[in-house]
Amino acid sequence: MKATPTAKACTAVVAAVAATLAFATPASAISRVTPQSTCDGRSDFWAMWNSSKLCFANAGTMSIAVYGVNLSRSGHNSGYLGYNQQGQGYVTYFGYDAQKGFLGAIITQITIY
């Protein structure tokens, strides 16, 4: 049985989407910047504040659990934060050098591009 032109086109589209998704996912090379003194006075790292300042660098995705976050700034990066606030789960995008305030959120995931 011969494949119809429509079936061939659909197969090509599915293959192209699968290839795009396979390469669009960031690697998990993201890391927390330590020691803390490395983070101080720097504006290029992704930072978040609770009772202290925590910084992250490098592209990738990482599951984290940072409690009581009141502010996050993307620095010289863009990406997403996954968080829980008042029992609800959210995801929010940050552009280059963007800042967002929270009300004691629990940050559960960070993705840096």
C-alpha positions in Angstrom: 0.0 0.0 0.0 1.4 3.4 -1.0 1.4 6.3 1.5 -0.7 9.3 0.4 0.9 12.7 0.0 -1.0 13.8 3.2 0.4 10.9 5.2 3.9 11.7 4.0 3.5 15.4 4.9 2.2 14.5 8.4 5.1 12.1 9.0 7.5 14.9 8.0 5.9 17.4 10.3 5.9 15.0 13.3 9.6 14.2 12.6 10.5 17.9 12.4 8.6 18.7 15.7 10.3 15.8 17.5 13.7 16.9 16.3 13.0 20.5 17.4 11.9 19.4 20.9 14.9 17.1 21.3 17.3 20.0 20.8 15.3 22.8 22.4 15.4 21.4 25.9 18.2 22.9 27.9 20.9 20.7 29.4 21.0 20.3 33.1 24.3 22.2 33.5 22.8 24.9 35.7 24.5 25.3 39.0 24.2 27.2 42.3 27.0 29.8 42.6 29.2 29.0 45.7 30.7 30.4 47.8 28.1 33.0 48.5 30.7 35.8 48.3 31.1 35.0 44.6 27.4 36.1 44.2 27.7 39.4 46.1 28.1 42.5 44.0 27.3 40.6 40.7 24.4 41.4 38.5 25.0 38.8 35.8 23.8 35.7 37.8 20.2 34.7 38.3 19.5 35.7 41.9 16.7 35.2 44.4 16.3 36.5 47.9 14.7 35.0 51.0 16.6 35.6 54.2 19.8 35.6 52.0 20.8 35.9 48.4 21.1 32.7 46.3 22.6 32.8 42.8 22.5 30.4 39.8 24.6 30.3 36.7 24.8 28.5 33.4 22.1 27.3 31.0 19.9 24.4 32.0 17.0 23.3 34.2 17.2 22.3 37.8 14.6 21.2 40.3 15.1 23.1 43.6 13.3 23.9 46.8 14.0 27.4 48.0 11.5 28.6 50.6 10.3 32.1 51.5 11.4 33.8 48.3 10.4 37.4 48.1 12.3 38.6 45.0 14.0 37.1 42.0 16.1 38.8 39.3 17.2 37.1 36.1 20.5 39.1 35.7 22.0 38.6 32.2 19.8 35.7 31.5 16.2 34.7 30.5 14.2 31.7 31.5 11.5 30.4 33.7 10.8 29.8 37.4 8.3 27.3 38.7 6.9 28.1 42.1 4.2 27.5 44.6 2.5 30.4 46.4 -0.4 30.2 48.7 -1.0 26.5 47.7 -1.1 27.2 43.9 1.5 26.2 41.4 2.7 28.6 38.7 5.4 29.1 36.1 6.6 32.6 35.1 8.9 33.8 32.3 11.7 36.2 33.0 13.3 38.2 30.1 16.9 39.6 30.2 17.5 41.4 33.5 13.8 41.1 34.6 12.7 41.2 38.2 9.6 39.8 40.0 8.4 40.1 43.5 6.8 37.2 45.4 5.0 36.8 48.7 7.1 34.1 50.4 7.0 31.7 47.4 8.6 28.2 47.3 10.7 28.1 44.1 10.6 24.5 42.7 12.3 24.8 39.4 14.6 27.1 37.5 15.4 27.1 33.8 18.0 29.5 32.4 18.6 30.0 28.6 
